[in-house]
Amino acid sequence: MNKNRTLVVGDIHSGLQALKQVLDKAAITEHDTLIFLGDYIDGWSEAVETIDYLLELKKKYNCIYLRGNHDELCYEWLTGNADNPTWFMHGGEATSNSYAKVSEKTKEIHIGFYESLVNYHLDSENRLYLHAGFTNLKGIEHEYFQKTFYWDRTLWELALSLNKDLEEEHIHYPKRLKNYSEIYIGHTPVTRIGKTTPQKAANVWNIDTGAAFKGPLTIFNVESKEYWQSEPVYTFYPNEKGRN
Ligand SMILES: [Mn+2]
């Protein structure tokens, strides 16, 4: 067994109890690199507790925290305090309730966490990790708008729509996908296509298994393609509605 694993964690959406369960199932060690795909909050009730936990986790393990669109919306709310009705409807209400009970000091620490998030990570094997996608045919460094990295849905749509018989050498094969050996994303839950396990389309792996909705949380080993899943996240929060 490879001791130096690269493990990818899908969208958590404040499902801290599920996060603890999958990290335990995967038996993480200090040799592992943990890459979190973003969307730590907005969903279940434990937004503040989830961020506190991630801050602690980073002290002991190699963690890379990517930026999700929900993390950015929460950051904008924390720093601007203007209510965003759309964000409120899509999980922001639970997050704002969670932050209602914390000190200004804690908010400051969390603002620092949201600022420290990165829009993408590229590893030594030319594997790309990002929350959502990118649109430039030449790759991430040519992307015009940074927000695309955590809002785009066209990369996954492109990968899903690709004819499986189309050879990579074919003139019609999407140049976007050929820039990287593999691309790991979250953002668009696979529950939308009726699945609850990590899904691969072309060279894109989608690890968002719908933790904010009816799905479990997943941690995925990129070298072996082995994965571990929590119980469906809603079962940890029986008196809550989540984002349903
Ligand atoms: Mn998400």
Boltz pocket constraint, residues with backbone or C-beta under 6 A from the ligand:
constraints:
  - pocket:
      binder: B
      contacts: [[A, 11], [A, 38], [A, 39], [A, 68], [A, 70], [A, 186], [A, 187], [A, 188], [A, 208]]
      max_distance: 6.0
